[in-house]
Amino acid sequence: MFRVSLDLGHQWEMLGKLLGLAESVQTLVDLDESDDQLKCFKMLMIWLRGGRSVTFETLGKALMDREMKRDDLFLKHCKGI
């Protein structure tokens, strides 16, 4: 997840929304961290604790969403897992 965070950066909020994280969680992450990569990593760590819906398939679908348009990160981090 750290590598995804390094590559994603400022798009972390949109990814969090697509992964189903509450806006309040994203607000807390935003207040806790100053760096976008750290925000993304923390958001992904929170998402990972979310239960059964936490899969690389779910992450891949969010990355490839028409709003995210990060097929490159899907291919780099999720394909083949």
Short mmCIF file of the C-alpha atoms (twelve columns), coordinates in Angstrom:
data_MODEL
# 
_entry.id   MODEL 
# 
loop_
_atom_site.group_PDB 
_atom_site.id 
_atom_site.type_symbol 
_atom_site.label_atom_id 
_atom_site.label_alt_id 
_atom_site.label_comp_id 
_atom_site.label_asym_id 
_atom_site.label_seq_id 
_atom_site.Cartn_x 
_atom_site.Cartn_y 
_atom_site.Cartn_z 
_atom_site.pdbx_PDB_model_num 
ATOM 1  C CA . MET A 1  0.000   0.000   0.000   1 
ATOM 2  C CA . PHE A 2  2.908   2.326   0.610   1 
ATOM 3  C CA . ARG A 3  3.915   2.100   -3.052  1 
ATOM 4  C CA . VAL A 4  0.382   2.934   -4.151  1 
ATOM 5  C CA . SER A 5  0.536   5.949   -1.822  1 
ATOM 6  C CA . LEU A 6  3.786   7.135   -3.337  1 
ATOM 7  C CA . ASP A 7  2.354   6.952   -6.833  1 
ATOM 8  C CA . LEU A 8  -1.112  8.340   -6.087  1 
ATOM 9  C CA . GLY A 9  -0.381  11.449  -4.029  1 
ATOM 10 C CA . HIS A 10 -2.995  14.202  -4.257  1 
ATOM 11 C CA . GLN A 11 -5.744  11.909  -5.622  1 
ATOM 12 C CA . TRP A 12 -6.045  10.160  -2.261  1 
ATOM 13 C CA . GLU A 13 -9.380  11.826  -1.395  1 
ATOM 14 C CA . MET A 14 -11.085 10.631  -4.558  1 
ATOM 15 C CA . LEU A 15 -9.753  7.116   -4.024  1 
ATOM 16 C CA . GLY A 16 -11.059 7.138   -0.453  1 
ATOM 17 C CA . LYS A 17 -14.483 8.173   -1.683  1 
ATOM 18 C CA . LEU A 18 -14.517 5.412   -4.308  1 
ATOM 19 C CA . LEU A 19 -13.453 2.873   -1.671  1 
ATOM 20 C CA . GLY A 20 -16.433 3.897   0.438   1 
ATOM 21 C CA . LEU A 21 -14.692 5.719   3.274   1 
ATOM 22 C CA . ALA A 22 -16.804 8.263   5.098   1 
ATOM 23 C CA . GLU A 23 -16.069 11.930  4.527   1 
ATOM 24 C CA . SER A 24 -15.487 12.320  8.269   1 
ATOM 25 C CA . VAL A 25 -12.671 9.743   8.105   1 
ATOM 26 C CA . GLN A 26 -11.065 11.572  5.211   1 
ATOM 27 C CA . THR A 27 -11.347 14.875  7.082   1 
ATOM 28 C CA . LEU A 28 -9.535  13.373  10.088  1 
ATOM 29 C CA . VAL A 29 -6.790  11.986  7.836   1 
ATOM 30 C CA . ASP A 30 -6.462  15.379  6.168   1 
ATOM 31 C CA . LEU A 31 -6.066  17.098  9.544   1 
ATOM 32 C CA . ASP A 32 -3.610  14.500  10.892  1 
ATOM 33 C CA . GLU A 33 -1.128  14.547  8.030   1 
ATOM 34 C CA . SER A 34 0.407   17.342  5.963   1 
ATOM 35 C CA . ASP A 35 1.858   15.312  3.080   1 
ATOM 36 C CA . ASP A 36 -0.485  13.875  0.409   1 
ATOM 37 C CA . GLN A 37 1.447   10.617  0.231   1 
ATOM 38 C CA . LEU A 38 1.143   10.126  3.993   1 
ATOM 39 C CA . LYS A 39 -2.549  11.015  3.813   1 
ATOM 40 C CA . CYS A 40 -3.027  8.404   1.112   1 
ATOM 41 C CA . PHE A 41 -1.139  5.766   3.085   1 
ATOM 42 C CA . LYS A 42 -3.092  6.448   6.271   1 
ATOM 43 C CA . MET A 43 -6.380  6.372   4.350   1 
ATOM 44 C CA . LEU A 44 -5.458  3.024   2.787   1 
ATOM 45 C CA . MET A 45 -4.486  1.606   6.189   1 
ATOM 46 C CA . ILE A 46 -7.898  2.596   7.548   1 
ATOM 47 C CA . TRP A 47 -9.580  1.039   4.508   1 
ATOM 48 C CA . LEU A 48 -7.613  -2.195  4.992   1 
ATOM 49 C CA . ARG A 49 -9.208  -2.631  8.415   1 
ATOM 50 C CA . GLY A 50 -12.642 -2.415  6.815   1 
ATOM 51 C CA . GLY A 51 -13.511 -6.086  6.536   1 
ATOM 52 C CA . ARG A 52 -14.650 -8.330  3.722   1 
ATOM 53 C CA . SER A 53 -14.909 -5.669  1.007   1 
ATOM 54 C CA . VAL A 54 -11.172 -5.003  1.262   1 
ATOM 55 C CA . THR A 55 -9.638  -6.745  -1.745  1 
ATOM 56 C CA . PHE A 56 -7.159  -5.910  -4.470  1 
ATOM 57 C CA . GLU A 57 -10.075 -6.293  -6.864  1 
ATOM 58 C CA . THR A 58 -11.935 -3.502  -5.047  1 
ATOM 59 C CA . LEU A 59 -8.830  -1.328  -5.056  1 
ATOM 60 C CA . GLY A 60 -8.253  -2.058  -8.737  1 
ATOM 61 C CA . LYS A 61 -11.821 -1.127  -9.661  1 
ATOM 62 C CA . ALA A 62 -11.481 2.154   -7.771  1 
ATOM 63 C CA . LEU A 63 -8.179  2.971   -9.485  1 
ATOM 64 C CA . MET A 64 -9.693  2.246   -12.908 1 
ATOM 65 C CA . ASP A 65 -12.875 4.208   -12.208 1 
ATOM 66 C CA . ARG A 66 -13.683 6.815   -14.846 1 
ATOM 67 C CA . GLU A 67 -13.162 9.555   -12.246 1 
ATOM 68 C CA . MET A 68 -9.750  8.281   -11.123 1 
ATOM 69 C CA . LYS A 69 -8.379  7.227   -14.510 1 
ATOM 70 C CA . ARG A 70 -5.389  5.508   -12.902 1 
ATOM 71 C CA . ASP A 71 -5.258  2.319   -14.934 1 
ATOM 72 C CA . ASP A 72 -1.485  2.701   -14.795 1 
ATOM 73 C CA . LEU A 73 -1.508  2.140   -11.026 1 
ATOM 74 C CA . PHE A 74 -3.865  -0.819  -11.392 1 
ATOM 75 C CA . LEU A 75 -1.471  -2.438  -13.853 1 
ATOM 76 C CA . LYS A 76 1.524   -1.645  -11.663 1 
ATOM 77 C CA . HIS A 77 0.151   -2.655  -8.266  1 
ATOM 78 C CA . CYS A 78 -2.961  -4.852  -8.608  1 
ATOM 79 C CA . LYS A 79 -2.930  -6.844  -11.833 1 
ATOM 80 C CA . GLY A 80 -1.976  -10.458 -11.373 1 
ATOM 81 C CA . ILE A 81 -2.507  -10.517 -7.627  1 
# 
